[in-house]
Amino acid sequence: MKKCISTRLISILAVCILTITTITGCGKASSDSGSIDGSGVKVFFSTLTLDDFKELIMNSVAEAGAKSGVTVDLGAPCASVDEQVVQIRDAVSKGYDAIICNPVDADTALQLEVIAGDTPIIFTNTQPSEDHLKPDKYIYVGSYEIDAGTMQAEYVWKTLGNPKSLNVVLFQGQPGHPAAISRTKSVKNFFKKNGVDANYVFNDTAYWDTQKAADGFKTFLKTQQDYDCVICNNDSMALGVVQAMNELGIDTSKVPVVGIDATVDGCQSILDGGMQFTVYQSATGQGAACIEAAVALAKKGTIKDVEYVTNDKMYVWVPFVPVDKSNAGSIQ
């Protein structure tokens, strides 16, 4: 898999933040959906049960479609794979040009593709296995999760003065979720590649949830182990850790607590001195990229000219952007 955005571009991306008013990924797919002629294109959007970020994705798809003249019909959020199967089958029978799908379970991608037949699917937010993708037919639009975890680990390491060893508290999202796996793996790989002896004194799942992370952090503190940083797979969990620290009178400025997504609450926490760092995942950019890809597939049969497309024409990677106190106020 070849990605179009390298972690070596972090400094360039940071500059990009400071030069625009509304951050949308610094490129055409994130900001110019209104210039795409999607007239006559009909798209169906299917998603699993919503959380904050999934709802942002759904709304961004709808907004980008409206700007470009695409007819976007939003399916009711699915609580089960069976519900999504029925939904996709119905969409195919109604003759949609493309389906944008946040799958209930990434492992069911092949099943959904069989049902879709000749109708292209743009998967988003929940990434299927590469084995289930096909160039210009079944593609994935998202942000390259490896970059997010790498940015977190690099920030923590440099903030703490490039130490040779670290005691790390790590909160993961939903077990088995592709983003949770990739974000966690990239954190660990960064420390390993840089010769850091990372001791994971607490490594648990909090299911992307604020309260679960708060409770989990309090549980960890009962072990009375030393810790240098807290790395969370998303902002909601990082906010939970900050909440617990505030309740217990722990100085959040002494220990880096970092998340991913740059939510409104996450950025405000950084400005208020709670969290120290997050990584911006542009729901607006991803929604616009989904629509651009859908129009390209419907009208041209290829995504080769879509911004951020990979050479194999199976992925569209909307860049992550590092966020700290210097730019947290300009993200939303």
C-alpha positions as CSV (number, residue, x, y, z in Angstrom):
1,M,0.0,0.0,0.0
2,K,1.5,3.3,-1.0
3,K,0.4,6.4,0.9
4,C,0.5,9.9,-0.6
5,I,1.2,11.8,2.6
6,S,4.4,11.1,4.5
7,T,5.0,11.8,8.1
8,R,8.0,13.8,6.9
9,L,5.5,16.4,5.7
10,I,4.3,17.2,9.3
11,S,6.0,20.5,9.3
12,I,4.6,21.5,5.9
13,L,1.1,20.5,7.0
14,A,1.5,22.5,10.2
15,V,2.3,25.6,8.1
16,C,-0.8,24.9,6.0
17,I,-2.9,25.1,9.1
18,L,-1.7,28.6,9.8
19,T,-2.3,29.9,6.3
20,I,-6.0,29.1,6.0
21,T,-9.0,30.0,8.0
22,T,-10.9,26.8,7.8
23,I,-8.9,23.6,7.8
24,T,-10.2,21.1,5.3
25,G,-7.2,19.0,4.5
26,C,-5.3,21.6,2.4
27,G,-6.4,20.3,-1.0
28,K,-9.1,20.0,-3.6
29,A,-10.9,17.0,-2.3
30,S,-11.4,18.7,1.0
31,S,-12.4,22.2,-0.1
32,D,-13.6,22.3,-3.7
33,S,-16.5,19.9,-3.8
34,G,-18.7,22.8,-5.1
35,S,-16.6,22.9,-8.3
36,I,-17.4,19.2,-9.1
37,D,-20.2,18.7,-11.5
38,G,-22.2,15.9,-10.0
39,S,-25.5,16.7,-11.7
40,G,-27.5,13.6,-12.5
41,V,-25.5,11.4,-10.1
42,K,-27.4,9.6,-7.4
43,V,-25.6,8.3,-4.3
44,F,-26.8,6.2,-1.4
45,F,-25.1,6.6,2.0
46,S,-25.1,3.7,4.5
47,T,-23.6,3.8,8.0
48,L,-23.5,1.9,11.3
49,T,-24.9,3.4,14.5
50,L,-23.6,7.0,14.8
51,D,-21.1,8.5,17.2
52,D,-19.9,12.1,17.0
53,F,-17.3,11.5,14.2
54,K,-19.5,9.1,12.2
55,E,-22.2,11.8,12.3
56,L,-19.8,14.4,11.1
57,I,-18.9,12.1,8.2
58,M,-22.5,11.6,7.2
59,N,-23.3,15.3,7.4
60,S,-20.2,16.1,5.4
61,V,-21.2,13.7,2.6
62,A,-24.6,15.3,2.5
63,E,-23.2,18.8,2.4
64,A,-20.6,18.0,-0.2
65,G,-23.2,16.3,-2.4
66,A,-25.5,19.3,-2.2
67,K,-22.7,21.7,-3.2
68,S,-21.8,19.6,-6.2
69,G,-25.3,18.8,-7.4
70,V,-25.3,15.1,-6.4
71,T,-28.5,13.5,-5.1
72,V,-27.5,12.0,-1.7
73,D,-30.0,9.8,0.1
74,L,-29.1,8.9,3.7
75,G,-30.0,5.5,5.0
76,A,-31.0,5.1,8.7
77,P,-28.0,4.1,10.8
78,C,-27.7,0.3,10.9
79,A,-27.4,-1.5,14.3
80,S,-26.5,-4.8,12.7
81,V,-24.8,-6.3,9.6
82,D,-28.2,-7.8,8.6
83,E,-29.8,-4.3,8.5
84,Q,-26.9,-3.0,6.4
85,V,-27.2,-5.9,4.0
86,V,-30.9,-5.2,3.5
87,Q,-30.1,-1.5,3.0
88,I,-27.5,-2.1,0.4
89,R,-29.6,-4.6,-1.5
90,D,-32.5,-2.0,-1.6
91,A,-30.1,0.7,-2.8
92,V,-28.9,-1.5,-5.7
93,S,-32.5,-2.3,-6.7
94,K,-33.2,1.5,-6.9
95,G,-30.4,2.1,-9.4
96,Y,-28.0,4.4,-7.4
97,D,-24.8,5.2,-9.3
98,A,-22.6,4.6,-6.2
99,I,-22.8,3.7,-2.6
100,I,-20.9,5.3,0.2
101,C,-20.6,2.9,3.1
102,N,-19.3,3.1,6.6
103,P,-19.6,-0.7,7.3
104,V,-21.0,-2.1,10.5
105,D,-18.2,-4.7,10.3
106,A,-15.2,-4.3,8.0
107,D,-15.0,-8.1,7.6
108,T,-18.4,-8.0,5.8
109,A,-17.1,-5.9,2.9
110,L,-16.9,-8.8,0.5
111,Q,-20.5,-9.7,1.3
112,L,-21.6,-6.1,0.7
113,E,-19.7,-6.1,-2.6
114,V,-21.4,-9.3,-3.8
115,I,-24.8,-7.6,-3.1
116,A,-23.7,-4.4,-4.8
117,G,-22.7,-6.2,-8.0
118,D,-21.8,-3.6,-10.7
119,T,-22.6,-0.6,-8.3
120,P,-19.3,0.8,-7.0
121,I,-18.8,1.2,-3.2
122,I,-16.8,3.9,-1.6
123,F,-16.0,2.6,1.9
124,T,-15.2,5.2,4.6
125,N,-14.2,5.6,8.2
126,T,-14.1,1.8,8.9
127,Q,-11.4,0.3,6.6
128,P,-11.9,-3.1,5.0
129,S,-8.9,-5.4,4.3
130,E,-7.0,-4.6,1.2
131,D,-8.0,-8.0,-0.1
132,H,-11.6,-6.7,-0.3
133,L,-10.8,-3.6,-2.4
134,K,-10.7,-3.4,-6.1
135,P,-9.3,-0.5,-8.2
136,D,-11.9,1.9,-9.5
137,K,-14.7,-0.3,-8.1
138,Y,-14.5,-0.9,-4.3
139,I,-12.3,1.8,-2.8
140,Y,-11.6,3.3,0.6
141,V,-11.7,7.0,1.5
142,G,-10.2,8.0,4.9
143,S,-7.0,9.2,6.5
144,Y,-3.9,7.1,6.8
145,E,-4.1,5.9,10.4
146,I,-0.4,5.1,10.7
147,D,0.3,8.8,10.4
148,A,-1.9,9.6,13.3
149,G,-0.3,7.3,15.8
150,T,3.2,8.3,14.5
151,M,2.4,12.0,15.1
152,Q,1.2,11.2,18.6
153,A,4.3,9.2,19.6
154,E,6.6,11.8,18.0
155,Y,5.0,14.6,19.9
156,V,5.2,12.8,23.3
157,W,8.8,11.8,22.7
158,K,10.0,15.2,21.7
159,T,7.9,17.0,24.4
160,L,9.6,14.8,27.1
161,G,13.1,15.5,25.7
162,N,13.7,12.4,23.6
163,P,14.1,10.0,26.5
164,K,15.6,6.5,26.1
165,S,12.8,5.0,28.1
166,L,9.1,5.8,28.8
167,N,6.3,4.5,30.9
168,V,3.2,4.7,28.7
169,V,-0.5,4.5,29.5
170,L,-2.3,3.5,26.3
171,F,-6.1,3.5,25.7
172,Q,-7.3,1.8,22.6
173,G,-10.7,2.1,20.9
174,Q,-13.0,-0.7,20.0
175,P,-11.2,-4.1,19.9
176,G,-10.6,-5.2,16.3
177,H,-11.5,-1.8,14.8
178,P,-9.0,-1.1,12.0
179,A,-8.3,2.4,13.2
180,A,-7.6,1.3,16.8
181,I,-5.3,-1.4,15.5
182,S,-3.3,0.9,13.2
183,R,-3.1,3.8,15.6
184,T,-1.8,1.6,18.4
185,K,0.6,-0.3,16.2
186,S,2.1,2.9,14.8
187,V,2.7,4.3,18.3
188,K,4.6,1.2,19.3
189,N,6.5,1.1,16.0
190,F,7.6,4.7,16.4
191,F,9.1,4.1,19.8
192,K,10.7,0.9,18.6
193,K,12.3,2.5,15.5
194,N,13.7,5.3,17.6
195,G,15.3,3.0,20.2
196,V,12.9,4.0,23.0
197,D,12.3,1.4,25.7
198,A,8.6,1.9,26.0
199,N,7.0,0.2,29.0
200,Y,3.3,0.0,28.6
201,V,2.3,0.1,32.2
202,F,-1.4,0.1,31.3
203,N,-2.8,-0.9,27.9
204,D,-6.5,-1.3,27.8
205,T,-9.6,-0.7,25.6
206,A,-12.1,2.1,26.4
207,Y,-14.3,1.7,23.3
208,W,-13.7,5.3,22.1
209,D,-15.7,6.4,25.3
210,T,-15.0,9.3,27.6
211,Q,-16.4,7.7,30.8
212,K,-14.8,4.3,30.2
213,A,-11.4,6.0,29.8
214,A,-11.9,8.1,33.0
215,D,-12.8,4.9,34.9
216,G,-10.0,3.0,33.4
217,F,-7.4,5.7,34.3
218,K,-8.6,5.7,37.9
219,T,-8.2,1.9,37.9
220,F,-4.7,2.3,36.6
221,L,-3.8,4.8,39.3
222,K,-4.6,2.2,42.0
223,T,-1.7,0.2,40.7
224,Q,0.6,3.0,41.9
225,Q,2.8,2.7,38.9
226,D,4.8,5.6,37.4
227,Y,3.7,7.0,34.1
228,D,5.2,9.6,31.7
229,C,2.4,10.0,29.2
230,V,-1.1,8.9,28.3
231,I,-1.8,8.1,24.6
232,C,-5.4,7.6,23.5
233,N,-6.7,6.4,20.1
234,N,-9.2,9.3,20.1
235,D,-10.1,12.6,21.7
236,S,-13.1,11.3,23.6
237,M,-10.9,8.9,25.6
238,A,-8.2,11.5,26.1
239,L,-10.9,13.8,27.5
240,G,-11.9,11.1,29.9
241,V,-8.3,10.9,31.2
242,V,-8.2,14.6,31.7
243,Q,-11.5,14.5,33.5
244,A,-10.2,11.9,35.9
245,M,-7.0,13.9,36.4
246,N,-9.0,17.0,37.2
247,E,-11.2,15.2,39.7
248,L,-8.2,13.8,41.5
249,G,-6.2,17.0,41.5
250,I,-3.5,15.8,39.1
251,D,-1.6,18.6,37.2
252,T,-2.4,17.9,33.5
253,S,0.5,20.2,32.4
254,K,3.0,17.7,33.9
255,V,2.0,14.7,31.8
256,P,1.2,14.8,28.0
257,V,-2.3,13.4,27.4
258,V,-2.8,13.1,23.6
259,G,-5.7,12.1,21.4
260,I,-6.8,11.9,17.8
261,D,-9.7,13.6,15.8
262,A,-9.3,17.3,16.9
263,T,-12.9,17.4,18.0
264,V,-14.3,20.7,19.2
265,D,-14.0,19.5,22.8
266,G,-10.6,18.1,22.2
267,C,-9.2,21.4,20.8
268,Q,-10.9,23.4,23.6
269,S,-9.2,21.1,26.1
270,I,-5.8,21.8,24.6
271,L,-6.5,25.6,24.7
272,D,-7.6,25.2,28.4
273,G,-4.4,23.3,29.4
274,G,-6.0,19.8,29.6
275,M,-5.0,17.7,26.6
276,Q,-1.7,18.7,25.0
277,F,-2.0,17.3,21.5
278,T,-4.4,15.8,19.0
279,V,-4.4,14.9,15.3
280,Y,-6.9,16.5,13.0
281,Q,-8.9,14.0,11.0
282,S,-11.0,16.1,8.6
283,A,-14.6,14.8,8.4
284,T,-15.3,17.6,6.0
285,G,-12.4,16.5,3.8
286,Q,-13.4,12.9,3.9
287,G,-17.0,13.6,3.0
288,A,-16.0,15.8,0.1
289,A,-13.5,13.1,-1.1
290,C,-16.2,10.5,-0.9
291,I,-18.5,12.6,-3.2
292,E,-15.7,13.4,-5.6
293,A,-14.8,9.7,-5.8
294,A,-18.5,8.8,-6.3
295,V,-18.9,11.4,-9.2
296,A,-15.6,10.2,-10.8
297,L,-16.7,6.6,-10.7
298,A,-20.2,7.4,-12.0
299,K,-19.1,9.6,-14.8
300,K,-15.6,8.4,-15.8
301,G,-15.3,5.0,-14.3
302,T,-12.0,5.8,-12.6
303,I,-10.8,7.8,-9.6
304,K,-7.4,8.5,-11.2
305,D,-7.8,12.3,-11.0
306,V,-9.2,12.5,-7.5
307,E,-7.1,14.4,-5.0
308,Y,-4.9,12.2,-2.7
309,V,-5.6,9.0,-4.7
310,T,-3.0,6.3,-4.5
311,N,-1.3,4.8,-7.5
312,D,-3.3,1.6,-7.2
313,K,-6.6,3.5,-7.3
314,M,-7.9,1.8,-4.3
315,Y,-7.4,4.5,-1.6
316,V,-8.0,8.2,-1.2
317,W,-6.0,9.4,1.8
318,V,-7.1,12.8,3.2
319,P,-4.2,14.0,5.3
320,F,-4.0,14.1,9.1
321,V,-2.7,17.3,10.6
322,P,-0.9,17.7,14.0
323,V,-2.6,20.0,16.5
324,D,-1.2,21.6,19.6
325,K,-1.8,24.8,21.5
326,S,-0.4,26.9,18.6
327,N,-3.1,25.9,16.2
328,A,-6.0,24.4,18.1
329,G,-8.0,27.6,17.9
330,S,-8.0,27.5,14.1
331,I,-9.1,24.0,13.5
332,Q,-12.9,24.2,13.8
